[in-house]
Amino acid sequence: MPKFSSLSRRSLMGGAVATGAVLAGLGSTAPAASAAPALSAVTPRRRSGQKTMINIAYDVHQTVRVGVIGLGNRGSGMTTGWSVVPGCTVTAVCDIRADRAKRTADQLVATGKPRPAEYGGSGDSYAEMLRRDDIDLVYIATPWEFHYEQGKAALTAGKHVIVELPIATELDELWDLVDTSERTRRHLMLAENCSYGRNELAMLKMGHEGLFGDITNGHGGYLHDLRALLFSDTYYTDSWRRLWHTRSTASFYPMHGLAPIAAAMDINRGDRMTTLRATATEPKGLADYRARFVDRSHPSWNETYINGDLVTCLIDTAQGRVMRAEHDVSSPRPYSRINSLAGSRGIFEDYAGVSSADGGRIYVEPDHGGHSWRDFGSYRKEFDHWLWKKIGDDAVNNGGHGGMDYVLQWRTVQLMRAGLVPDIDVYDSAAWCAPVPLSVTSLAAGGKPVDIPDFTRGDWVNLRTGLDSRASDMPPVA
């Protein structure tokens, strides 16, 4: 397979942060820094005493000490993952159910790890945990409605924070997390594990190396038949996730597919999302499933579902690109994150049901012709991200979701131990989560476009590194 010879984003950046660079040729394009636009009506000015967190490195941590809030299915599994990353230790665990904290602590001890302090028994137990001075990073894996409050509390307590999706569900909450991060000088990031998926990172590299020519559009989302789990009495504690379908029309969870596309398009790094239009199908799936499979004595029969089965967000960018983000957990279908990136010279599609062991298919000129898809395998080998080359085997052995969980955790710890700039910052996190509240606003207006705030307050025009990082080592453990 021939190498693509165009001038790439990486060569323009020289592996460092560009200040107002204008990309040429077939890669991404970014306006000069001197052309920073005026702030829009939906973007408030920065308050006195706040400064940007863009390109702010972590202080060097010899050991990263993690406190965990939320020990359900996701939180307990990720706690194990944090405990096995070199130079990381779990010092405290918390859940409103104290027995979960004890169970998680017991599990860590059983694997030879130090016993973390245990907190639980009330809704504000996490606040007590946050008063500890031996926590550098707080990982939050509670139901969505608690993410904003707990994330802000952790920042205010002087901790860095990583939050499961979404970081908040309301626009004012997203802005408050951005402002609180800037005031406290602590980083908050979305635990967007799919951004560290092997195919997603290879797609990112292909896009930034110019393989697809001028990138024009991308398509991502979260299409996952969760009906059985949503009606389970044990999987989602107190049925919290099903209940969201009774009280909101939002696109709850498009970020797994949206974030990798946004990264490939340099969102907040030379481009930004400007407007969003949402559509939704009728909410038929959950009620139909309940009628066929759920006993009449089940409490769900008192519920009315208002969230559309398929919620689609069409997003425009400042550079004229189009992104389509979808969410559907209520319909019978195989799992997909869609994960498609296209441009003037080719296209990549992931999770397309093809026979390729690498799970994707590709078509690029001049390599291909005849209007026939080709296997992705040789391209993934060429464009494999350095993180997967370095820790791929460890990731598969130590982390869920094919290893992407461990890559996320390993990289976060490495960034903190080496004193590097985060791959994903609070501005990325807020932008990727903004479709949650904005989809509600658009749907209420009959699908009319709504403005997307610029959480960077004009700094999106500057090209800078992110998930397209340069290779680096984990500092040795003393």
Beta strands, then each sheet from edge to edge (+ up, - down):
strand 1: 64-69
strand 2: 88-95
strand 3: 117-120
strand 4: 137-140
strand 5: 160-163
strand 6: 188-190
strand 7: 215-223
strand 8: 273-280
strand 9: 311-317
strand 10: 322-328
strand 11: 340-343
strand 12: 346-350
strand 13: 360-364
strand 14: 374-375
strand 15: 450-451
sheet 1: 3+ 2+ 1+ 4+ 5+ 6+
sheet 2: 14+ 13- 12+ 11- 7+ 10+ 9- 8+ 15-
end
